[in-house]
Amino acid sequence: MKKISMISILSVLIIPAFAETETKDLYGDPANIQQAVAPKADAQPAAQQAKEQSVDSKEVIEEKKIEEKKIEKQIKKSAQAKEKQTKVQEEEQQLQPRKTEEQKFESKTFSNPDTKFPHGLQLGIGVSPTSGLNAFVGYNNKNFDSFWWKRLGFRLDFATYSPIKSTLNNRINDSIGDDGIKIDDNLKVNNVDINAKHIAALIDFYPFGDTWFLGGLRVSGGYMTGDLDLNADIRGTKKLNEIEFELGGRKYKYDGSEMRGKSNVNWKYSGPYLGAGFDLGIFRGLKLYFDAGVVFTDNHAKINLDVPITSDLKDITSGAPQEITGVIETEFEEAKAKATADAQSELNKVDYFPIVKLGLMYRF
């Protein structure tokens, strides 16, 4: 037991010494080891810093790449915008001559401040012996710079006897009086009744434009449709035993009381209108207007003559007065129809209806 104890003690004393020697031999002096390890320990933060710097540099590079991409996109957009602008400019250059012409046309024609509505609007009212009370609305502007526009105008023209029919017919009958309108020494026409109307679309051409006095002269054309209806009574003007007439080769005479008959002329016409006229300035826009022309039509006036057979009408062909009955009555009606047809044949030769108008107009 004592031996083991001594050996153990020696081992405890010798082994550490030997270990220290071995350690010195292997690693050197501990102080030196501490100095060597210390720099390594100091080097670890530097490496970490370098690593962090490397990460930062990568982020910077990525940011630079992103910035470069943004710049590339901006450059590309700028190039596209420039290209688009160039195309627009080229298109504008191509359209410029057309725009210039349009601007010239507008400036010469429609850009004139004097040509704006209602400048050129015209209203007129007057009378027509063949149509009655006449009125129109139209347009003609002498302030246009265009050669044609200042010379062209149009009108919607209408007329009717309706508003003045009663007054006019009374005036006509008062003027002809009880003596009426004499057909011959024994017959007269009275109790005249006139009714008429028309409507027309007209184009006016002023060949002298806005040349002072001559500028009011015009030629008019268009289309017109209308109606004229004329009725009148036929009466004896003297003692009926003095009224004799021949019809269809036979002679007739009224013997006794008053004779009454009726006549009617109706003319429904339509067709192209051609005429001429003028606008004569009075004060500012107020003017006197006159139109005269004709409507060319295939529709002719229709005539109807009614001479009634009464007990006072006698046939004096053979000398002695005879009642108009039987064969004589038939011959009388046939002769009357033939006379009416002959008159109608003459009216069928008239292929135009006259139009005359006079009145006042105002052009704005």
C-alpha positions as a Markdown table, in Angstrom:
| # | Residue | x | y | z |
|---|---|---|---|---|
| 1 | Met | 0.0 | 0.0 | 0.0 |
| 2 | Lys | 2.8 | 2.3 | 0.8 |
| 3 | Lys | 4.5 | 1.6 | -2.6 |
| 4 | Ile | 1.4 | 2.4 | -4.5 |
| 5 | Ser | 1.0 | 5.6 | -2.6 |
| 6 | Met | 4.5 | 6.8 | -3.4 |
| 7 | Ile | 4.1 | 5.9 | -7.0 |
| 8 | Ser | 0.9 | 7.7 | -7.2 |
| 9 | Ile | 2.3 | 10.8 | -5.7 |
| 10 | Leu | 5.3 | 10.8 | -8.1 |
| 11 | Ser | 2.9 | 10.4 | -11.0 |
| 12 | Val | 1.0 | 13.3 | -9.9 |
| 13 | Leu | 4.1 | 15.4 | -9.6 |
| 14 | Ile | 5.9 | 14.2 | -12.7 |
| 15 | Ile | 3.0 | 14.0 | -15.3 |
| 16 | Pro | 2.1 | 17.7 | -15.1 |
| 17 | Ala | 5.7 | 18.7 | -15.5 |
| 18 | Phe | 6.0 | 16.4 | -18.5 |
| 19 | Ala | 2.7 | 17.6 | -19.8 |
| 20 | Glu | 3.8 | 21.2 | -19.6 |
| 21 | Thr | 7.0 | 20.3 | -21.4 |
| 22 | Glu | 5.1 | 18.5 | -24.1 |
| 23 | Thr | 2.8 | 21.4 | -24.4 |
| 24 | Lys | 5.6 | 23.8 | -24.8 |
| 25 | Asp | 7.2 | 21.5 | -27.4 |
| 26 | Leu | 4.0 | 21.2 | -29.3 |
| 27 | Tyr | 2.4 | 24.7 | -29.1 |
| 28 | Gly | 5.2 | 26.8 | -27.7 |
| 29 | Asp | 5.0 | 29.1 | -24.8 |
| 30 | Pro | 1.5 | 29.8 | -23.5 |
| 31 | Ala | 2.2 | 33.4 | -23.5 |
| 32 | Asn | 3.0 | 33.1 | -27.2 |
| 33 | Ile | -0.1 | 31.1 | -27.8 |
| 34 | Gln | -2.2 | 33.7 | -26.2 |
| 35 | Gln | -0.6 | 36.3 | -28.4 |
| 36 | Ala | -1.2 | 34.2 | -31.5 |
| 37 | Val | -4.8 | 33.6 | -30.6 |
| 38 | Ala | -5.5 | 37.2 | -29.8 |
| 39 | Pro | -4.9 | 38.4 | -33.5 |
| 40 | Lys | -7.2 | 35.6 | -34.7 |
| 41 | Ala | -9.8 | 36.8 | -32.3 |
| 42 | Asp | -9.3 | 40.3 | -33.5 |
| 43 | Ala | -9.5 | 39.1 | -37.1 |
| 44 | Gln | -13.0 | 37.7 | -36.7 |
| 45 | Pro | -14.8 | 41.1 | -36.6 |
| 46 | Ala | -12.8 | 42.2 | -39.7 |
| 47 | Ala | -14.0 | 39.2 | -41.6 |
| 48 | Gln | -17.5 | 39.8 | -40.5 |
| 49 | Gln | -17.2 | 43.4 | -41.6 |
| 50 | Ala | -15.8 | 42.4 | -45.0 |
| 51 | Lys | -18.6 | 40.0 | -45.4 |
| 52 | Glu | -21.1 | 42.7 | -44.5 |
| 53 | Gln | -19.4 | 45.0 | -47.0 |
| 54 | Ser | -19.7 | 42.3 | -49.6 |
| 55 | Val | -23.4 | 42.0 | -49.0 |
| 56 | Asp | -23.8 | 45.8 | -49.1 |
| 57 | Ser | -21.9 | 45.9 | -52.4 |
| 58 | Lys | -24.2 | 43.3 | -53.8 |
| 59 | Glu | -27.2 | 45.3 | -52.8 |
| 60 | Val | -25.7 | 48.4 | -54.4 |
| 61 | Ile | -25.1 | 46.5 | -57.5 |
| 62 | Glu | -28.7 | 45.3 | -57.5 |
| 63 | Glu | -29.9 | 48.8 | -56.9 |
| 64 | Lys | -27.7 | 50.0 | -59.8 |
| 65 | Lys | -29.2 | 47.3 | -62.0 |
| 66 | Ile | -32.7 | 48.4 | -61.0 |
| 67 | Glu | -31.8 | 52.0 | -61.7 |
| 68 | Glu | -30.3 | 51.0 | -65.1 |
| 69 | Lys | -33.5 | 49.1 | -66.0 |
| 70 | Lys | -35.6 | 52.2 | -65.0 |
| 71 | Ile | -33.4 | 54.4 | -67.1 |
| 72 | Glu | -33.6 | 52.0 | -70.0 |
| 73 | Lys | -37.4 | 51.9 | -69.7 |
| 74 | Gln | -37.5 | 55.7 | -69.6 |
| 75 | Ile | -35.2 | 55.9 | -72.6 |
| 76 | Lys | -37.4 | 53.4 | -74.4 |
| 77 | Lys | -40.6 | 55.4 | -73.5 |
| 78 | Ser | -39.0 | 58.6 | -74.6 |
| 79 | Ala | -38.0 | 57.0 | -77.9 |
| 80 | Gln | -41.5 | 55.7 | -78.4 |
| 81 | Ala | -43.0 | 59.1 | -77.5 |
| 82 | Lys | -40.6 | 60.8 | -79.9 |
| 83 | Glu | -41.4 | 58.3 | -82.6 |
| 84 | Lys | -45.1 | 58.9 | -82.0 |
| 85 | Gln | -44.7 | 62.6 | -82.0 |
| 86 | Thr | -42.7 | 62.4 | -85.3 |
| 87 | Lys | -45.6 | 60.4 | -86.9 |
| 88 | Val | -48.1 | 62.9 | -85.7 |
| 89 | Gln | -46.0 | 65.7 | -87.1 |
| 90 | Glu | -45.7 | 63.9 | -90.4 |
| 91 | Glu | -49.5 | 63.4 | -90.5 |
| 92 | Glu | -50.1 | 67.0 | -89.7 |
| 93 | Gln | -47.7 | 68.0 | -92.4 |
| 94 | Gln | -49.6 | 65.8 | -94.8 |
| 95 | Leu | -53.0 | 67.3 | -93.7 |
| 96 | Gln | -51.7 | 70.9 | -93.5 |
| 97 | Pro | -52.4 | 71.7 | -97.2 |
| 98 | Arg | -56.0 | 70.4 | -96.8 |
| 99 | Lys | -56.4 | 72.3 | -93.5 |
| 100 | Thr | -55.1 | 75.4 | -95.2 |
| 101 | Glu | -57.6 | 75.1 | -98.0 |
| 102 | Glu | -60.4 | 74.5 | -95.6 |
| 103 | Gln | -59.3 | 77.5 | -93.5 |
| 104 | Lys | -59.2 | 79.6 | -96.6 |
| 105 | Phe | -62.6 | 78.4 | -97.6 |
| 106 | Glu | -64.0 | 79.1 | -94.2 |
| 107 | Ser | -62.4 | 82.4 | -93.9 |
| 108 | Lys | -63.6 | 83.5 | -97.3 |
| 109 | Thr | -67.1 | 82.0 | -96.9 |
| 110 | Phe | -68.3 | 81.1 | -93.5 |
| 111 | Ser | -65.9 | 82.9 | -91.1 |
| 112 | Asn | -67.2 | 86.3 | -92.2 |
| 113 | Pro | -68.9 | 87.7 | -89.1 |
| 114 | Asp | -71.5 | 89.3 | -91.3 |
| 115 | Thr | -72.6 | 86.0 | -92.6 |
| 116 | Lys | -73.8 | 84.6 | -89.3 |
| 117 | Phe | -77.5 | 83.8 | -88.7 |
| 118 | Pro | -79.8 | 85.6 | -89.0 |
| 119 | His | -77.9 | 87.7 | -91.5 |
| 120 | Gly | -79.5 | 87.0 | -94.9 |
| 121 | Leu | -82.8 | 85.8 | -93.6 |
| 122 | Gln | -85.6 | 87.4 | -95.5 |
| 123 | Leu | -89.4 | 87.7 | -94.9 |
| 124 | Gly | -91.9 | 89.1 | -97.4 |
| 125 | Ile | -95.6 | 89.8 | -97.7 |
| 126 | Gly | -97.5 | 91.1 | -100.7 |
| 127 | Val | -100.4 | 90.4 | -103.1 |
| 128 | Ser | -100.8 | 88.4 | -106.3 |
| 129 | Pro | -103.9 | 88.8 | -108.5 |
| 130 | Thr | -103.7 | 85.2 | -109.5 |
| 131 | Ser | -103.0 | 83.7 | -106.1 |
| 132 | Gly | -104.1 | 86.2 | -103.4 |
| 133 | Leu | -102.2 | 87.2 | -100.3 |
| 134 | Asn | -98.6 | 86.3 | -100.9 |
| 135 | Ala | -95.9 | 85.6 | -98.3 |
| 136 | Phe | -92.5 | 84.0 | -98.3 |
| 137 | Val | -89.5 | 83.1 | -96.1 |
| 138 | Gly | -86.0 | 82.7 | -97.5 |
| 139 | Tyr | -82.3 | 83.3 | -97.4 |
| 140 | Asn | -79.8 | 85.4 | -99.4 |
| 141 | Asn | -76.7 | 86.9 | -98.0 |
| 142 | Lys | -74.8 | 89.4 | -100.1 |
| 143 | Asn | -71.9 | 89.5 | -97.5 |
| 144 | Phe | -70.4 | 86.2 | -98.5 |
| 145 | Asp | -67.0 | 86.4 | -100.2 |
| 146 | Ser | -67.8 | 83.4 | -102.3 |
| 147 | Phe | -68.8 | 84.3 | -105.9 |
| 148 | Trp | -71.6 | 81.8 | -105.8 |
| 149 | Trp | -72.9 | 82.0 | -102.3 |
| 150 | Lys | -73.5 | 85.8 | -102.6 |
| 151 | Arg | -75.5 | 85.2 | -105.7 |
| 152 | Leu | -77.7 | 82.3 | -104.6 |
| 153 | Gly | -80.8 | 82.4 | -102.5 |
| 154 | Phe | -83.9 | 80.3 | -101.8 |
| 155 | Arg | -87.5 | 80.9 | -100.8 |
| 156 | Leu | -90.5 | 79.0 | -99.6 |
| 157 | Asp | -93.4 | 80.9 | -101.2 |
| 158 | Phe | -97.1 | 80.6 | -100.5 |
| 159 | Ala | -100.3 | 82.5 | -101.3 |
| 160 | Thr | -104.0 | 82.2 | -100.7 |
| 161 | Tyr | -107.2 | 84.2 | -101.1 |
| 162 | Ser | -108.7 | 82.7 | -97.9 |
| 163 | Pro | -108.0 | 85.6 | -95.4 |
| 164 | Ile | -109.2 | 88.2 | -97.9 |
| 165 | Lys | -111.6 | 86.3 | -100.0 |
| 166 | Ser | -114.8 | 87.9 | -98.7 |
| 167 | Thr | -113.4 | 91.4 | -98.7 |
| 168 | Leu | -111.9 | 91.1 | -102.1 |
| 169 | Asn | -114.9 | 89.6 | -103.8 |
| 170 | Asn | -117.1 | 92.3 | -102.3 |
| 171 | Arg | -114.8 | 94.9 | -103.6 |
| 172 | Ile | -114.7 | 93.3 | -107.1 |
| 173 | Asn | -118.5 | 93.1 | -107.2 |
| 174 | Asp | -118.9 | 96.7 | -105.9 |
| 175 | Ser | -116.5 | 97.9 | -108.6 |
| 176 | Ile | -118.3 | 96.3 | -111.5 |
| 177 | Gly | -121.7 | 97.4 | -110.1 |
| 178 | Asp | -125.2 | 96.3 | -111.2 |
| 179 | Asp | -124.2 | 96.6 | -114.9 |
| 180 | Gly | -121.6 | 93.9 | -114.4 |
| 181 | Ile | -119.1 | 92.9 | -117.0 |
| 182 | Lys | -120.8 | 93.0 | -120.4 |
| 183 | Ile | -120.3 | 90.1 | -122.7 |
| 184 | Asp | -122.4 | 91.8 | -125.5 |
| 185 | Asp | -125.1 | 94.3 | -125.6 |
| 186 | Asn | -127.6 | 91.9 | -124.0 |
| 187 | Leu | -125.6 | 89.8 | -121.5 |
| 188 | Lys | -123.5 | 90.6 | -118.5 |
| 189 | Val | -121.4 | 88.8 | -115.9 |
| 190 | Asn | -121.7 | 89.7 | -112.2 |
| 191 | Asn | -121.5 | 88.2 | -108.7 |
| 192 | Val | -117.9 | 87.2 | -109.2 |
| 193 | Asp | -116.4 | 84.8 | -106.7 |
| 194 | Ile | -112.6 | 84.1 | -106.8 |
| 195 | Asn | -110.6 | 81.6 | -104.7 |
| 196 | Ala | -107.0 | 80.7 | -105.3 |
| 197 | Lys | -103.8 | 79.4 | -103.6 |
| 198 | His | -100.3 | 78.2 | -104.4 |
| 199 | Ile | -97.1 | 77.0 | -102.7 |
| 200 | Ala | -93.7 | 76.9 | -104.2 |
| 201 | Ala | -90.0 | 76.1 | -103.5 |
| 202 | Leu | -87.8 | 78.6 | -105.4 |
| 203 | Ile | -84.1 | 79.1 | -106.0 |
| 204 | Asp | -83.0 | 82.7 | -106.8 |
| 205 | Phe | -79.9 | 83.6 | -108.7 |
| 206 | Tyr | -78.6 | 87.2 | -108.6 |
| 207 | Pro | -76.3 | 87.5 | -111.6 |
| 208 | Phe | -74.9 | 90.9 | -110.5 |
| 209 | Gly | -74.1 | 89.8 | -106.9 |
| 210 | Asp | -74.0 | 92.8 | -104.5 |
| 211 | Thr | -73.5 | 95.4 | -107.2 |
| 212 | Trp | -75.5 | 98.4 | -105.9 |
| 213 | Phe | -78.7 | 98.8 | -107.9 |
| 214 | Leu | -78.2 | 95.8 | -110.3 |
| 215 | Gly | -77.6 | 93.5 | -107.3 |
| 216 | Gly | -81.4 | 93.3 | -106.7 |
| 217 | Leu | -82.2 | 91.8 | -110.1 |
| 218 | Arg | -82.7 | 88.0 | -110.0 |
| 219 | Val | -83.8 | 85.0 | -112.0 |
| 220 | Ser | -85.9 | 82.5 | -110.2 |
| 221 | Gly | -86.7 | 78.8 | -110.8 |
| 222 | Gly | -88.4 | 76.1 | -108.9 |
| 223 | Tyr | -91.5 | 74.1 | -108.5 |
| 224 | Met | -95.1 | 75.4 | -107.9 |
| 225 | Thr | -98.5 | 73.9 | -107.3 |
| 226 | Gly | -101.8 | 75.7 | -106.9 |
| 227 | Asp | -105.4 | 76.1 | -107.6 |
| 228 | Leu | -107.6 | 78.8 | -109.2 |
| 229 | Asp | -111.4 | 78.7 | -108.9 |
| 230 | Leu | -113.6 | 81.3 | -110.6 |
| 231 | Asn | -117.4 | 81.5 | -110.5 |
| 232 | Ala | -119.7 | 84.1 | -112.0 |
| 233 | Asp | -123.4 | 84.6 | -112.8 |
| 234 | Ile | -124.6 | 85.3 | -116.3 |
| 235 | Arg | -127.7 | 87.6 | -116.6 |
| 236 | Gly | -129.6 | 89.6 | -119.2 |
| 237 | Thr | -128.9 | 93.3 | -119.3 |
| 238 | Lys | -132.0 | 94.5 | -121.2 |
| 239 | Lys | -135.6 | 93.3 | -121.7 |
| 240 | Leu | -135.4 | 89.6 | -122.3 |
| 241 | Asn | -137.4 | 89.8 | -125.5 |
| 242 | Glu | -134.4 | 91.6 | -127.1 |
| 243 | Ile | -132.0 | 88.8 | -126.2 |
| 244 | Glu | -131.3 | 86.5 | -129.1 |
| 245 | Phe | -128.5 | 84.0 | -129.6 |
| 246 | Glu | -127.5 | 81.2 | -131.9 |
| 247 | Leu | -126.4 | 77.8 | -130.7 |
| 248 | Gly | -125.7 | 74.8 | -132.9 |
| 249 | Gly | -127.3 | 76.3 | -136.0 |
| 250 | Arg | -130.5 | 77.2 | -134.2 |
| 251 | Lys | -131.7 | 80.5 | -133.0 |
| 252 | Tyr | -133.1 | 81.2 | -129.6 |
| 253 | Lys | -134.8 | 84.0 | -127.8 |
| 254 | Tyr | -135.8 | 84.8 | -124.3 |
| 255 | Asp | -139.4 | 86.0 | -124.1 |
| 256 | Gly | -140.5 | 87.4 | -120.8 |
| 257 | Ser | -138.9 | 87.2 | -117.3 |
| 258 | Glu | -135.2 | 87.4 | -116.2 |
| 259 | Met | -132.6 | 85.0 | -117.5 |
| 260 | Arg | -130.0 | 83.5 | -115.2 |
| 261 | Gly | -127.0 | 81.3 | -115.9 |
| 262 | Lys | -123.7 | 80.3 | -114.3 |
| 263 | Ser | -120.2 | 79.9 | -115.5 |
| 264 | Asn | -117.2 | 78.2 | -113.7 |
| 265 | Val | -113.5 | 77.9 | -114.4 |
| 266 | Asn | -111.3 | 75.7 | -112.3 |
| 267 | Trp | -107.6 | 75.3 | -112.8 |
| 268 | Lys | -105.5 | 73.0 | -110.7 |
| 269 | Tyr | -101.9 | 73.4 | -111.9 |
| 270 | Ser | -98.5 | 72.1 | -110.9 |
| 271 | Gly | -95.1 | 72.1 | -112.6 |
| 272 | Pro | -91.8 | 73.9 | -112.9 |
| 273 | Tyr | -91.7 | 77.7 | -112.4 |
| 274 | Leu | -89.5 | 80.1 | -114.2 |
| 275 | Gly | -89.6 | 83.9 | -113.6 |
| 276 | Ala | -87.7 | 87.0 | -113.0 |
| 277 | Gly | -87.9 | 89.9 | -110.5 |
| 278 | Phe | -86.0 | 92.4 | -108.3 |
| 279 | Asp | -85.5 | 93.6 | -104.7 |
| 280 | Leu | -85.4 | 97.4 | -104.6 |
| 281 | Gly | -84.0 | 98.7 | -101.3 |
| 282 | Ile | -86.0 | 101.4 | -99.5 |
| 283 | Phe | -84.5 | 101.8 | -96.1 |
| 284 | Arg | -81.9 | 99.6 | -94.5 |
| 285 | Gly | -83.2 | 96.0 | -94.8 |
| 286 | Leu | -86.6 | 97.0 | -96.0 |
| 287 | Lys | -87.2 | 96.4 | -99.8 |
| 288 | Leu | -89.8 | 96.4 | -102.4 |
| 289 | Tyr | -90.1 | 93.1 | -104.3 |
| 290 | Phe | -91.6 | 92.2 | -107.6 |
| 291 | Asp | -92.0 | 88.8 | -109.3 |
| 292 | Ala | -93.4 | 87.8 | -112.7 |
| 293 | Gly | -93.2 | 84.3 | -114.2 |
| 294 | Val | -95.2 | 81.3 | -115.3 |
| 295 | Val | -95.8 | 77.7 | -114.2 |
| 296 | Phe | -95.4 | 75.2 | -117.0 |
| 297 | Thr | -98.1 | 72.6 | -116.5 |
| 298 | Asp | -99.9 | 69.8 | -118.2 |
| 299 | Asn | -103.0 | 70.4 | -116.1 |
| 300 | His | -105.5 | 72.7 | -117.9 |
| 301 | Ala | -108.4 | 74.8 | -116.8 |
| 302 | Lys | -111.8 | 73.2 | -116.8 |
| 303 | Ile | -114.8 | 75.2 | -117.9 |
| 304 | Asn | -118.4 | 74.7 | -117.2 |
| 305 | Leu | -121.3 | 76.8 | -118.6 |
| 306 | Asp | -124.8 | 76.4 | -117.3 |
| 307 | Val | -127.6 | 78.1 | -119.3 |
| 308 | Pro | -130.9 | 76.7 | -117.9 |
| 309 | Ile | -133.9 | 75.9 | -120.0 |
| 310 | Thr | -136.9 | 77.9 | -118.8 |
| 311 | Ser | -140.4 | 78.6 | -120.1 |
| 312 | Asp | -139.2 | 82.0 | -121.2 |
| 313 | Leu | -136.6 | 80.5 | -123.6 |
| 314 | Lys | -138.1 | 80.0 | -127.1 |
| 315 | Asp | -136.8 | 78.5 | -130.4 |
| 316 | Ile | -137.2 | 81.0 | -133.2 |
| 317 | Thr | -135.4 | 79.1 | -135.9 |
| 318 | Ser | -138.5 | 78.7 | -138.0 |
| 319 | Gly | -139.8 | 82.2 | -137.3 |
| 320 | Ala | -142.6 | 81.5 | -134.9 |
| 321 | Pro | -141.5 | 81.0 | -131.2 |
| 322 | Gln | -141.7 | 77.3 | -130.1 |
| 323 | Glu | -141.3 | 75.7 | -126.7 |
| 324 | Ile | -138.0 | 74.0 | -126.1 |
| 325 | Thr | -139.1 | 70.5 | -125.6 |
| 326 | Gly | -138.5 | 67.1 | -127.1 |
| 327 | Val | -136.2 | 67.1 | -130.0 |
| 328 | Ile | -135.5 | 70.8 | -129.7 |
| 329 | Glu | -134.5 | 70.4 | -126.1 |
| 330 | Thr | -132.1 | 67.5 | -127.0 |
| 331 | Glu | -130.6 | 69.5 | -129.8 |
| 332 | Phe | -130.2 | 72.5 | -127.4 |
| 333 | Glu | -128.4 | 70.4 | -124.8 |
| 334 | Glu | -126.1 | 68.8 | -127.4 |
| 335 | Ala | -125.3 | 72.2 | -128.8 |
| 336 | Lys | -124.5 | 73.6 | -125.4 |
| 337 | Ala | -122.2 | 70.7 | -124.6 |
| 338 | Lys | -120.5 | 71.2 | -128.0 |
| 339 | Ala | -120.0 | 74.9 | -127.3 |
| 340 | Thr | -118.5 | 74.1 | -123.9 |
| 341 | Ala | -116.2 | 71.4 | -125.4 |
| 342 | Asp | -115.0 | 73.9 | -128.0 |
| 343 | Ala | -114.2 | 76.4 | -125.3 |
| 344 | Gln | -112.4 | 73.7 | -123.3 |
| 345 | Ser | -110.4 | 72.8 | -126.4 |
| 346 | Glu | -109.1 | 76.4 | -126.6 |
| 347 | Leu | -108.2 | 76.3 | -122.9 |
| 348 | Asn | -106.3 | 73.1 | -123.4 |
| 349 | Lys | -103.9 | 75.0 | -125.6 |
| 350 | Val | -102.8 | 77.1 | -122.7 |
| 351 | Asp | -99.9 | 75.2 | -121.0 |
| 352 | Tyr | -98.8 | 77.8 | -118.5 |
| 353 | Phe | -100.3 | 79.6 | -115.5 |
| 354 | Pro | -99.2 | 83.2 | -115.0 |
| 355 | Ile | -97.9 | 84.4 | -111.6 |
| 356 | Val | -97.4 | 88.1 | -110.7 |
| 357 | Lys | -96.5 | 89.3 | -107.1 |
| 358 | Leu | -95.8 | 92.6 | -105.6 |
| 359 | Gly | -95.0 | 93.4 | -101.9 |
| 360 | Leu | -92.6 | 94.4 | -99.2 |
| 361 | Met | -89.8 | 92.3 | -97.8 |
| 362 | Tyr | -87.2 | 92.7 | -95.0 |
| 363 | Arg | -83.7 | 91.1 | -95.2 |
| 364 | Phe | -81.8 | 90.9 | -91.9 |
